[in-house]
Amino acid sequence: MSVTSDAAAIRPFKVEVSEADLKDLHARIMHTRWPEKETVSDDSQGPTLATMQALAQYWTHDYDWYRCQAKLNSYPNFLTEIDGLDIHFLHVRSKHENALPIVIAHGWPGSVLEQLKLIEPLTDPTAHGGTADDAFHVVIPSMPGYGYSGKPTEKGWGPDRIARAYGELMKRLGYDRYVAQGGDWGAIVVDLMAAQEVPGLVGLHTNMAGVVPAEIDNLFQKNVIGAANALDNLPAGLSDEERATCEQLDFTWKHVAYALQMASRPQTLTGLADSPIFLASWLLDHDPRSMAMISRSFAGVPEGMTRDDVLDNVTHFWLTNTGVSAGRLYAENTFSFFGVKGVKLPVAVSVFPDELYQAPRSWAEKAYPNLIHYNKLPKGGHFAAWEQPASLVDEVRTGLRSLR
């Protein structure tokens, strides 16, 4: 890795948060004006009042940001300017000489914190149930508008531009042969990296495969605005598995109000910069299964993501004031969330049971003509790196092994 003095320099970076910023955060939480209790007995109206008040209690009295900060700073952090914008990234090289470089792309409402549990098993596999042949050099960038990356001041930073920037980042780090991994927006970014055939990329792993056929994808997008009844107009000849996937897509498209709001009017969410409880509730309400798991965690039944996992990420968003800037990515996007992107490179697909939709193998084989791995996991959801890191690590190792 070379370090120069020009705009392409790779500059070391350290996270430093003042005690005053944390005191301000705590004061704002403690002065929250709460709404009345929801009128239902479940979380169908969003994060419940009980969940949010339990979160607030833990956030102000038990949560320790400096523990998270120390963990983040225990890995090498850097900044480099790409296409006029600073990109923050973690870069952890393996001690194993033949390690395969990998760029791991996060999504919303995640951050680089989402993948911290993957770093040590991927870079040091001999200490985590693998062999030296499983080693990776790991690069984890913060998306523009997220974390410590720069916030775009003009339009144009959609997932396709981020894909090109990540390709430039890997080139700048001296990697002329590497793989990519992603979920959520990260899955779209790595698909686009492959579709763009960025130099050096030889294959990818995704845990949110973009495989929905165009005719079905278009039906569901029209369904959102009431222009079509998708389930009543599906093409003939679908298998039972494919029809079940369509029912999952129908549910998902009917529960993405947050995405539609950020895609159309992100600046309306100005309150995300002013109220930590608004920010927390907004970030928690991504999908029903993840929110239910988080609610159980704050109710004293930890599983998958812990209370600290959740608040590490929310606090990271708060301290960097990226609630609105991160949301603008939805407004910049011109690509289908779940549709086919035209990927020809080798692809490994992992399907977690609580993901937004279950990608059928039949669709994966058509969307990714060079499908090298497909596996359905018994447990885990949308935030696989947080919830089931051991399973995701195993999938990345196994799925990309043939590309070494």
Secondary structure, DSSP 8 states (H G I E B T S, - for coil): ----SSTT-EEEE-----HHHHHHHHHHHHT-------SSSSSTTSS-HHHHHHHHHHHHHT--HHHHHHHHHTS-EEEEEETTEEEEEEEE--SSTT-EEEEEE--TT--GGGGHHHHHHHH-GGGTT--GGG-EEEEEE--TTSTTS---SSS---HHHHHHHHHHHHHHTT-SSEEEEESTHHHHHHHHHHHHT-TTEEEEEESS---B-HHHHHHHHHHHTTS--GGGG--TT--HHHHHHHHHHHHHHTT-HHHHHHHH-GGGGGGGGT-HHHHHHHHH-S-HHHHHHHHHHHTT---SS-HHHHHHHHHHHHHHT-HHHHHHHHHH--S-SSB-----S-EEEEE-TBSSS---HHHHHHH-TTEEEEEE-SS-BS-HHHH-HHHHHHHHHHHTGGG-
